[in-house]
Amino acid sequence: MTTAKDVESEILERAGLTRESVADLPMLSKVFDGGGRTWEWNKPHPGNPNMVVHSMFKTSVEDGFSPGDVTVYCYPTSRDEVLPFARYIVNTNVQGFTSETMNDEVFMDEIAQELSAMAIEREILIECPNDECETFVLSDADKCPECGTAMLEDEEEKPADGAATAETLPAPPEEPKMM
C-alpha cells in the first residue's frame, strides 16, 4: 500500500525541495469540477475510492490548456487491486475529464517537475553558480549538493578574492580649500 508520506518524500527529493520550502508554493487543496465532483487533496478520487488525490495544479492557456483546466495527480491505495498512478485534466467550467495512466516513476517525476518550476519561478530554487553544474539549489543553501560550489549571497555585495573594498581602499585625497 502506498502512503501519501512515501509518495511526498520521494517527490520532494526528486524536486530538490523540503517540506518547509514548499510551504509557500500556491498549491490547490480543493477543486470543484464542472460535473459537480469535488477533488480534494489527500482524499479519495471522486469516482474511485481506491485512488487518492495527491497534487493539483492550475494550468495555463499559453501551455495549450483550456480555461478552467486543472491537473490532478492520483495514486493507488488498493491492497486488492493493482492500479496505475494517474493524471487527470479536470475543468472547473465543463463536465468531464481526461485521464492518463502512468507508472510510479513517471508520476513522481511529473509532480517533481511541476513543483520545481513553481519553486524556480518564486526563487526558492536557484541555479548553481558553477557554469558546469546544471543543478538548481535551495536558495538558503550554503553550497551546491551536486558539485560542492559555494552559493553566493549577492554578487554585488561580495567582492572577488583580493578585490579592493571600502575598508582596504586608501582614503580619497582631500580637496584643496580655498581661502
N, C-alpha and C positions, 0 to 999 in steps of 0.2 A: 504494500500500500504506500502510495506517495503522499507525503505530507506537505503542507504549504511551506513549512520552515525549511525542509530539504530543498524544495524547488527554489525558494527565495535565496537561500545561501549560495547555491550553485550559480544562479543568475547574477547575483551581486559580484561574485568572484570573477565571472567572465566579463562583467562590465567594468571591473576595476573600481567598484564603489563599496561603500559600507552602509549599514542600516542608517547610521547618523547622516551620511552625506546625501541620501535620497529623501530625507525628511522634508526638504524644501522644494522637491520636484512636484509639478502640478499633476498629481495622479487622480484619476477618476475613481470614485468608490461606488457609484450607483448610476445606472443608465436605464431610462425607460425607452423602449423601442416603439416604433410606430404601430406595432401589433399589441401594445399594452403589456408586454412582458417586462419584468424587472430583472436586470443583470446587475448583480451586486458582488463586490469584491469579497472573496473568501466564503461565498455562499454557493449552493448548488446551481448548476446551469438550469435555466427556467424550463427546459424541456427534457433534461436528462439528469436525474439525481445522482448518477454515477460519475458526473463531471463537476468540477468546481471551478468557478471563475477565479483566475489568478491576477490578471492585469488587464486594464482597459486604457486605451489611448485615443485622444482626439486625432482626427485625420485632417488632411489639408486638400482643398480642391486643386491646388497647384501640383499636388502629387498624384492627381488622377482620381481622387475620390469624389463622391457626391456630397453636396451639403448635408450635414447631419450624420455622416458616417462615423462610426466609432469602431476601432479594432478591439476585439475581446479575445483574450487567450484563456483557454481552459485546460485543466489537466485531469486525468482519470484518477478515481479513488476506489474503484470497484475491486474487491478481492476475488470475486467470482467470474468476472468477465474481463478479457483483455481488450482495452480500448486505447485508441491512439490519442495523443495530445492533439489539440485543435486550435485553429484561429478562425474567428467569426468576424464578418463585417456586418454590423447591425446598423440600422438607420433609425434615428430618433423621429423622423418625419413619416416614414413609409413602412408598411408592414412587410415582414420577411427579412431574411438574412442569407448571406452566403457563408459557406464553411470550407475549410481546408484542413485536412488531417496532416499530421507530421509526427516524426519520432521525437523523443525527448531531447536529443541533441539540437535539432533544428529549432524546436520550441524555445529552449533556453537561449540559444544564440540570437533568435529574433527579438526576444524581450530584452536581452542584454544590449542589443544594438539600439533599440528604442530608448532605453534608459541612458545609454552613453550619449546619444545625440542630444537629449534634453540636458544632460549634465554639461556637455561641451558648450551648448548654447548659453547656459547660465554661468559658465566659467567655474563650475565645480570641478570639472576635469580640464586640465590644461596640457598643452604639448610639452614633452620633454625638451629642454633647451639644446640637447645634443642633436645636431643635424642628422647624424647617422642612426638615431633611435626614432622609431615611429610610435612610441608608446604615449598614451595620454595618462596623466598622473593626477591624483587628487591635489587640488590647489594648495592645501595646507601641508603637503608632504615636504620633508627636508631634502630627499633625494629620489631619483627615479628608481623604482624597484627592479626595473629591467636591466639598466646599464650602470646604475650607481652614480650618475651625474647629479651634482648638487643642483637643487632648484634655486633659481634666482628670485629674490623677493621682488625687486623692481630695478630694471637695468639702469634707469636714470639715477636712482638713489645710490646704487652700489658702484663705486669706481673699480676699474680694472686693477689687477695687482700692479703695484708700482706707480699708479697714476697719482697725480697731484690732487690733494683735497684742500679744502679751506684751511685745515689745520696745518698742512705742510707747505702751502704757498707762502712766499715772503709777502710781507705787508706791502701794499701799494705805496709808491713814493708820495710824500706829502706835496701838495701843490704849493708853489711859492705864494706867499702872502704879499699883497700889495700894501704899501704903506702910504 
